[in-house]
């Protein structure tokens, strides 16, 4: 072994030092921050989970539903109908649909709506546009509010955490349906009712994701590399962008996917109760509510909108579970 001559410093710098005297966050803590290569691995695992037969079928259902909502006028035009045209000739003397299975024919693929004669296929595809738009927008509103408040509560702690916790408890304890019904009564009739539903459903949907994100943030901010970043003078928004947000993104995606079916069902529930979108705007919930009075005469009127609602929400649940399994950190440690 070759020794170093006396009076000559070693050419190998000491651990945690540099020639210019500066130190990195990793050198201060002796621990690396989450590696960037984990992101491609996570994406690969998500795609692997979604390629399994059941999640793949659910993904196809979601894509078809979204495309049907986007191209609803084109699809309803293929049958020569639209959801706002009335066809009294398709109804009998008792205003029930003529013909078997609710009036299913080459002209009306799903039959017609009792009492009005509107094409049921057009109502279902245009109802997808209303229900999916409100569900997705309300999920986005709830996610943005919940993520911001959750990160502030988890990262700041103290008074901020107590205030957010109190607001969460108040929101969870507030009667959602009573508030929605009361607000719809004073909401202007000429104002877009979709905005009311998005605001109400989104506002009451943030506490769950806020609690989850706050818990995740508390774990992240206690990591040595985040502590070292704060000691070295990094501002809050720097730590938020570079340390906290990347580590809670997977949780946000999973929770949003899982909660989306609930938002769609909430819109259907409010429309079912008569406080959703106003007629004649198509909506799955309104069609289901109208079909209850005709279920013994025309069960197909209930079957198609209720079936569409069930299939879409079930598909979103399947995809949400697949994404959760792919991004589960406990699974990655096995």
Secondary structure, 3 states (H helix, E strand, C coil): CCCCCCCCCCCCCCCCCCCCCCCCHHHHHCCCCCCCHHHHHHHHHHHHHHCCHHHHHHHHHHHHHHHHHHCHHHHHHHCCCCCCCCCHHHECCCCCECCCCCCCCCCCCCCECCCCCCEHHHHHHHHHHHHHHHHHHHHHHHHHHHHHHHHHHHHHCHHHHHHHHHHHHHHHHCCHHHHHHHHHHHCCCCCCHHHHHHHHHHHCCHHHHHHHHHHHHHHHHCCHHHHHHHHCCCCHHHHHHHHHHHHHHHHHHHHHHHHHHHHHHHHHHHHHCCCCCCCCCCCHHHHHHHHHHHCCCCCHHHHHHHHHHHHHHHHHHHHHHHHHHHHCHHHHCC
